């Protein structure tokens, strides 16, 4: 993997570790809530770029390269990089959270992000590690 892709993978892992820290914070604190939502969106965005890097470099899949995030998720699922349909739910929540101006959806999604979504992101992080280990 090239340096840029490797750096992106490490940024993803670091962002995920930061997101995990929200588990120990007060979800009723507005700053914690908004910070968690922002960290989730960032972590999710980096994750699909890492998927794209792996798909292009190791699986030779380039037909989606200029396509949507949804196409990338489908290609990653087909290549066995991700195993859960949760990714589509994560995408939907990420898109909806971008338009959550009063924080109602953020409050509703907080628990789901810190349990289900963090587990799903962590599973991908572990699977992707095999592509970024020093040989």
ChimeraX attribute file (.defattr): number of C-alpha atoms within 10 A of each C-alpha:
attribute: neighborCount
match mode: 1-to-1
recipient: residues
	/A:1	14
	/A:2	9
	/A:3	9
	/A:4	10
	/A:5	17
	/A:6	17
	/A:7	14
	/A:8	16
	/A:9	24
	/A:10	17
	/A:11	17
	/A:12	23
	/A:13	22
	/A:14	13
	/A:15	18
	/A:16	22
	/A:17	15
	/A:18	15
	/A:19	22
	/A:20	20
	/A:21	11
	/A:22	19
	/A:23	16
	/A:24	8
	/A:25	12
	/A:26	11
	/A:27	16
	/A:28	10
	/A:29	10
	/A:30	13
	/A:31	11
	/A:32	15
	/A:33	20
	/A:34	16
	/A:35	14
	/A:36	24
	/A:37	23
	/A:38	16
	/A:39	19
	/A:40	26
	/A:41	20
	/A:42	17
	/A:43	22
	/A:44	22
	/A:45	15
	/A:46	20
	/A:47	23
	/A:48	19
	/A:49	17
	/A:50	22
	/A:51	21
	/A:52	23
	/A:53	23
	/A:54	22
	/A:55	20
	/A:56	14
	/A:57	14
	/A:58	11
	/A:59	13
	/A:60	9
	/A:61	17
	/A:62	15
	/A:63	11
	/A:64	17
	/A:65	14
	/A:66	9
	/A:67	10
	/A:68	10
	/A:69	17
	/A:70	15
	/A:71	14
	/A:72	22
	/A:73	21
	/A:74	18
	/A:75	21
	/A:76	20
	/A:77	16
	/A:78	11
	/A:79	14
	/A:80	11
	/A:81	19
	/A:82	22
	/A:83	14
	/A:84	13
	/A:85	12
	/A:86	14
	/A:87	20
	/A:88	14
	/A:89	12
	/A:90	21
	/A:91	17
	/A:92	12
	/A:93	17
	/A:94	20
	/A:95	12
	/A:96	12
	/A:97	19
	/A:98	13
	/A:99	10
	/A:100	11
	/A:101	9
	/A:102	8
	/A:103	15
	/A:104	10
	/A:105	15
	/A:106	22
	/A:107	16
	/A:108	10
	/A:109	18
	/A:110	21
	/A:111	13
	/A:112	13
	/A:113	23
	/A:114	18
	/A:115	12
	/A:116	13
	/A:117	20
	/A:118	20
	/A:119	13
	/A:120	18
	/A:121	23
	/A:122	16
	/A:123	15
	/A:124	20
	/A:125	21
	/A:126	11
	/A:127	14
	/A:128	19
	/A:129	14
	/A:130	9
	/A:131	16
	/A:132	17
	/A:133	9
	/A:134	7
	/A:135	4
